[in-house]
Every structure is written in structure tokens, then in C-alpha cells.
């Protein structure tokens, strides 16, 4: 779909839908929203709905970055401490790596 061909009110509606979809534990939707509507929020000439789109884009980008940071932190902690967690670490693992006994 070409965003440029939409009416400004339709752009705002679509941006809002992507923003709200991110709250359904779909942070990828926030990343898509931030990338897809970046030009509309910051580059094109000013129009009435642009301020609200800019707000959705900024919050979507921050939400996606926060999720990314949380996921990276969890991966690093899990990889470092999985073996020390014993049974809990094994239960959280999909594949239990074989190590030196």
C-alpha cells in the first residue's frame, strides 16, 4: 500500500491502528509504524493530522526500542545463567545443550 495516496485522516487512522496493535504484545507493529510513518511525521509539509501522527510515531519507536532492549537483556541473562538455574533453566530451555560433564 502507498501511504502517499491516502487521505490525511486515513493516514492518521492507519497509524493509530498500528500503534494500538503494538499493545497486544506485538512490538514489531510499533517498529513498522515508526518506520512506515516517519516521513509523514517529520519530512512532508505540515497538515492538521501530522501532530498526532508524529506522537504515535515517537511513542511507537520508543516502545519498540524498549521491547528490543528487554529482549536483548533477557537473552544475555538467560545465556549466562541458564546452567546455574538448574531445573528452572532446563525447563525454560527448548533445547538443552550438551556440555562437558
Secondary structure as UniProt FT lines:
FT   HELIX           3..5
FT   HELIX           8..22
FT   TURN            23..25
FT   HELIX           27..36
FT   HELIX           38..42
FT   TURN            48..49
FT   HELIX           50..81
FT   HELIX           83..85
FT   HELIX           87..92
//
